[in-house]
Amino acid sequence: MTQAPDSARSAPPPRLLGLDGWRGLGALGIVMGHIVISTVNASAISAAFTAVQPLHACLTMFFVLSGFLIYLPFASALVSGRRLPRTGRFLANRALRVFPAYLVIFLVVNFVFASSNTTNVQVAAVAEQSPLGTISDPGTLAANLLLVQSLSPDWISTGILPAWSLTSELGFYLAVPVLAALGVFIALRVRAPRVVAVFVPGVILLALGLAANITLVASSVGLDADALAARTWGRTWEAVLLHSTIGCADGFGIGALAAAVLAMLQSGKLRLPSPTVVRASWVMVALLAAIALTFHVNDLVWAFTLTTAVGSAIAMLLLAIAPAVGDPSRNVLVRLFEWRPARFLGLISLSLYLWHYPVLYWVHQHGLRIHDYPSLLSVGSLVVALSLVLSTATYFLVEAPTSRVLRRRRPSAGPELIAVGAATAHPARPQTDGPVVPVVVPQARLIGRMTAAFRRGTAA
């Protein structure tokens, strides 16, 4: 077992090119999509309504990005044979990264704006009632404060509606240390090469996600639009599964597999591709995007999501290795995602993701609705502007101070995330990742035993 020198352990990891901007533009895409589909007359803005439908892919890309960045430190440790990141510190850091911002935004939305979903949004739609207001029910309020609202049919689709994805991320953060330790355990048990362990978490997550989604799709064949909406957003266990970590596990898994490949490239266990192969890979990403759009047009939503996830993972790898295989300034996507406004959107993306839907609701409550193109322009601009102002304020008043705490709490041991071609990467702030909540891993003892077994094996 090797130990990093103190100077290396205290230095922040190099920033992987483009991923901050990727996150920022993805968040903006989600905002634009939600604004357009909130129209009261889709036929009046049919072209815009049709054009934003593929923006649903942005949420899939967020799951892949989270799987990629969150699993990368564990993948680096598994490949190099060093100790896994400490579970307690890992979870505490994830909590400090996002939970304070979520709490502030939820409390303001609920008690100041009165724009929370007080009841299930689908149930309210069927009853032709507004679900908006202040949550006063103790159970619903507690579930939203703890980010577990989408784990029960009683509370699903309440609070800040897009926050269901944070709950699915919660389960992913719980699963990562367990799956990483399981990968070590399996590799040692079957006497497989150590690098086998790095792919185990991604394979397991991908298999779980595929199984869950195939089951949900197969059981939904023949349902009309109303029945499908009630099943996927109403008070049903199918809705809980669809919005759970298992339902989103294929995206997390594909991102984790991309992280495993990057960790092997970083360690030298895989050779860097040639510039020709990289260019061909970008063509593959474009082809996958075209295929995904074809699936979407034909209402094959699950295939669209899976294809989008694969393409996103390949693109993230290409961005990560860009400095090592050529001049990144000549890469069009690198330049786009490194554009300062895009990177700033990446900084405030968590707050933007949480703020925009309540702002949209609040605007609607004041009689401003979208019913034609002029109102789309005026209302959309207002929602974007208010969301950006509130997100910037939350970032500088809440997220930035907690980020400074995170830097002071940086682990004193563990793998350094040395990017491929780090000498040409920008040694700036590392990427921040998806949302987190403070949770306790009940399998901590199991993780400790598996990690101890791994250490004994690598020492031998």
Secondary structure, DSSP 8 states (H G I E B T S, - for coil): -----HHHHHS-----TTHHHHHHHHHHHHHHHHHHHT-S-GGGGHHHHHHTGGGGHHHHHHHHHHHHHHHHHHHHHHHHT-----HHHHHHHHHHHHHHHHHHHHHHIIIII--EE-S-HHHHHHTT---EE----HHHHHHHHTT-GGGSTTTTT-BSGGGHHHHHHHHHHHHHHHHHHHHHHHHHHTT--TTHHHHHHHHHHHHHHHHHHHHHHHHTTT--HHHHHHHHHSSSHHHHHHTSTTTTHHHHHHHHHHHHHHHHHHHTSS----HHHHHHHHHHHHHHHHHHHHHHHTT-HHHHHHHHHHHHHHHHHHHHHHHHHS-GGG-HHHHHHTSHHHHHHHHTHHHHHHHHHHHHHHHHHTT----SHHHHHHHHHHHHHHHHHHHHHHIIIIIHHHHHHHHHT--SSS-----TTGGGS--S-----S-------TTHHHHHHHHHHHHHHHH-
